[in-house]
Amino acid sequence: MRFTKMHGIGNDYIFVNCFEEVVEDPERLALVMSQPHFGVGADGLVLIESSETADFGMRIFNADGSEAEMCGNAARCIGKYVYERGMTRKTGLTLETKSGIRLLELTAEKGKVSRIKVDMGSPELNPRNIAVDLPGEIVLRHRLQIMGQNWYITCVNMGNPHCVIFVKDPEAIDVATLGPMFENHPLFPRRTNVEFVRVIRRDVLQMRVWERGAGETLACGTGAAAALVAAVLSGLSDRTIQMKLTGGNLELSWNAEDNHVYQSGPAEYVFDGKWLG
């Protein structure tokens, strides 16, 4: 089976072109291929598929085999892949995901895509629609005690659930210990992604992320979008920011007119390969 490894600012995935390949058990394949040392090594597996409602379809499977609803970094990679591999000549694409159809705008010159803008959709704030076991219409700076310490969480769904926590220094956070405790807390019946965010300036934020089903990753597009929404709701940032992640930077804007979050960033190839397993 042929595959391509790509990354969006360090958030790396194994992409399989299902116009040419057949994947019968993507959950198991993601688990096996994503393993470092024994597999390809990645944050997960992404299938590029046909769609009856969009130009292309995307399915995402985390490194633990669980299926995710949406991934901004993977979406950007697909935009680059389908354009540069000659599967489309359009620079405005629609992509079907488990969280709905997303719009991609490609910046392309001489057959190469340098940057991709993704319409990440509208944030969902109602805890019933985020799978957060709390009453009310919004979870904004809710106090949660973990390891004897109070943490103030804001919950946002950007196609998948996020728990955003503002901290003085994300680099000082023991993400490997705290991440799983938040992800698997009873408050989140479907688990959650976790973002530890620092406000550098009103237009610059810094973030580390613990991804549900994958662990700490170098970047998370939906997490960056959720962090922007949480920062605006908390009065900590402007609506247009630069997000500094471990693997690189993203530009994000929460448009007040249509309530959509827009994200721009690069996507890169790592290598093509053949899976013999």
C-alpha positions in Angstrom: 0.0 0.0 0.0 1.4 3.4 -1.0 1.3 6.2 1.5 2.6 9.7 2.0 3.8 11.2 5.2 3.1 14.9 5.6 3.0 17.5 8.4 1.4 20.8 9.3 3.9 22.6 11.5 5.0 19.3 13.0 1.5 17.7 13.4 2.4 14.7 11.2 0.1 12.2 9.6 0.2 9.2 7.3 -2.0 10.0 4.2 -3.5 7.2 2.0 -5.0 8.1 -1.3 -8.2 6.0 -1.3 -8.8 6.9 -5.0 -5.9 4.4 -5.6 -5.7 2.3 -2.4 -8.2 0.3 -0.3 -8.1 0.4 3.5 -10.3 -2.2 5.1 -9.5 -1.7 8.8 -8.3 1.9 9.3 -8.5 1.7 13.1 -6.0 -1.1 13.3 -3.9 0.4 10.5 -3.6 3.7 12.3 -2.6 2.0 15.5 0.1 -0.1 13.8 1.5 2.5 11.3 1.5 5.4 13.8 3.9 3.6 16.2 7.4 5.1 16.4 10.2 2.6 15.9 7.9 -0.3 14.9 5.8 1.6 12.3 6.1 4.8 10.3 5.6 7.0 13.3 2.9 9.7 13.2 0.1 11.4 15.1 -2.4 9.4 13.1 -3.7 8.1 9.8 -5.7 10.2 7.3 -7.7 8.8 4.4 -8.3 10.9 1.3 -11.6 9.8 -0.1 -14.3 10.7 -2.7 -17.3 12.6 -1.5 -20.9 13.0 -2.8 -21.2 16.5 -1.2 -17.7 18.0 -1.5 -14.6 17.9 -3.8 -12.9 15.4 -1.5 -13.5 13.6 1.8 -11.3 13.2 4.8 -11.3 10.6 7.6 -8.9 10.9 10.5 -7.7 8.2 12.9 -5.6 9.0 15.9 -2.5 7.1 16.8 -4.6 5.0 19.3 -7.0 4.0 16.5 -9.9 6.2 17.6 -11.5 8.3 14.9 -11.4 12.1 15.1 -13.9 14.5 13.7 -11.7 17.2 12.3 -8.0 18.3 12.0 -7.0 21.7 10.6 -3.4 20.6 10.0 -4.5 17.5 8.1 -7.0 19.5 6.1 -4.2 21.8 4.9 -2.0 18.8 4.0 -4.8 17.4 1.9 -5.2 20.7 0.0 -1.5 20.6 -0.9 -1.6 16.9 -1.8 -4.6 16.9 -4.1 -3.5 20.0 -6.0 0.2 19.1 -6.4 -0.6 15.5 -7.3 -2.9 16.7 -10.1 -6.2 15.5 -8.5 -7.7 19.0 -9.0 -6.8 22.4 -10.5 -9.1 24.3 -8.2 -7.6 26.6 -5.6 -10.9 26.8 -3.8 -11.9 23.4 -2.4 -14.6 21.8 -0.3 -13.6 19.0 2.1 -16.1 16.7 3.8 -15.2 15.8 7.4 -17.1 14.1 10.2 -17.8 17.6 11.6 -19.2 18.9 8.3 -17.8 20.5 5.1 -14.8 22.7 5.4 -13.6 25.3 2.8 -10.0 25.5 1.7 -8.3 28.3 -0.1 -4.9 27.4 -1.7 -2.1 29.9 -2.4 -0.5 28.3 -5.4 2.1 29.3 -8.0 3.7 27.3 -10.7 1.9 24.1 -9.5 3.1 24.4 -5.9 1.0 25.3 -2.9 2.8 27.5 -0.3 -0.1 28.2 2.1 -3.6 27.0 2.8 -6.4 28.9 4.5 -9.1 26.7 6.2 -12.5 27.8 7.2 -12.7 26.0 10.5 -16.5 26.7 11.0 -18.3 28.2 13.9 -17.3 27.4 17.5 -19.8 25.5 19.6 -20.0 26.7 23.2 -22.9 24.8 24.7 -21.6 22.0 26.9 -24.3 19.6 25.8 -22.9 19.9 22.3 -19.3 19.6 23.4 -19.8 16.5 25.5 -19.0 18.3 28.8 -21.0 17.1 31.8 -21.8 20.6 33.1 -25.0 22.6 33.2 -25.5 26.0 31.6 -25.0 27.5 28.1 -21.2 27.9 28.3 -18.2 26.6 30.2 -16.1 29.7 30.7 -13.2 29.6 33.3 -14.9 26.8 35.2 -12.8 25.7 38.2 -11.6 22.1 38.0 -9.3 20.5 40.6 -6.6 18.1 39.4 -3.6 17.0 41.4 -4.6 19.3 44.3 -4.5 22.4 42.1 -7.2 24.6 40.7 -7.4 24.9 37.0 -9.8 27.2 35.1 -11.1 25.6 32.0 -13.0 27.0 29.0 -14.6 24.5 26.7 -15.0 24.9 23.0 -16.0 22.5 20.2 -14.4 23.2 16.8 -15.7 20.0 15.2 -14.0 18.1 18.1 -14.0 18.9 21.9 -11.3 21.2 23.5 -10.5 22.2 27.0 -8.5 25.4 27.1 -6.5 26.5 30.1 -4.6 29.8 30.4 -1.2 29.5 32.1 1.8 31.7 32.8 4.2 29.5 30.9 3.2 26.4 28.8 6.8 25.2 28.8 6.7 24.8 32.6 3.6 22.5 32.4 4.1 18.8 32.8 1.9 18.0 29.8 2.7 14.3 29.8 1.2 14.0 33.3 -1.6 16.5 33.2 -2.8 15.9 29.7 -4.2 12.4 30.3 -5.8 13.5 33.5 -7.8 16.2 31.7 -8.4 14.1 28.6 -10.0 11.2 30.6 -11.7 13.3 33.4 -15.3 12.2 34.1 -16.4 15.7 33.1 -15.6 14.7 29.5 -17.6 11.5 28.6 -16.1 11.5 25.1 -12.6 12.6 26.3 -11.2 15.9 25.3 -8.2 17.7 23.7 -6.3 20.0 26.1 -4.6 23.3 25.4 -2.3 25.1 27.7 -2.1 28.7 26.5 -0.1 31.8 27.3 -1.1 35.3 26.3 2.1 37.0 25.1 0.2 40.0 23.6 -3.3 40.6 22.6 -2.4 39.5 19.1 0.1 36.7 19.9 -0.6 33.5 21.9 1.6 30.5 22.7 0.2 27.0 23.1 1.1 23.4 23.9 -1.5 20.7 23.2 -2.4 17.3 24.5 -4.4 15.6 21.7 -7.1 13.1 22.5 -5.9 9.7 21.3 -2.5 10.9 20.3 -0.7 12.5 23.3 1.3 15.7 23.1 1.7 16.9 19.5 3.7 19.7 18.0 0.6 21.5 16.7 -3.2 21.2 16.6 -5.2 23.3 14.2 -8.6 22.9 15.9 -7.0 23.4 19.3 -5.5 26.7 18.1 -8.9 27.8 16.9 -10.5 26.8 20.2 -7.8 28.7 22.1 -8.5 31.8 20.1 -12.2 31.6 20.9 -11.5 31.0 24.6 -9.1 34.0 24.7 -11.6 36.3 23.1 -14.4 35.2 25.3 -12.1 35.7 28.3 -11.2 39.2 27.2 -7.6 38.3 26.8 -7.0 38.7 23.0 -8.0 40.3 19.8 -10.0 38.4 17.2 -7.0 38.1 14.9 -3.8 36.6 16.3 -0.7 34.6 15.6 -0.5 31.3 17.5 2.9 30.1 18.4 3.0 26.3 18.7 5.9 23.9 19.3 6.2 23.1 15.6 5.6 26.5 14.1 3.1 29.4 13.8 -0.5 29.7 12.6 -2.5 32.8 11.7 -6.1 32.8 13.0 -9.0 35.1 12.9 -12.5 34.7 14.4 -14.8 36.7 12.1 -17.5 38.5 13.9 -19.7 38.7 10.9 -20.1 35.0 10.0 -18.9 33.6 13.4 -16.4 31.4 11.6 -12.8 30.9 12.6 -10.2 31.0 9.8 -6.8 29.5 10.0 -3.8 29.9 7.6 -0.6 28.0 7.6 1.8 25.8 5.6 1.8 22.0 4.8 4.9 20.0 4.0 5.8 16.6 2.5 8.1 14.3 4.5 8.3 11.3 2.2 6.4 8.7 0.1 6.5 5.1 1.0 5.1 1.6 0.6 3.6 -0.3 3.6 4.4 -4.0 3.4 2.5 -5.0 6.6 
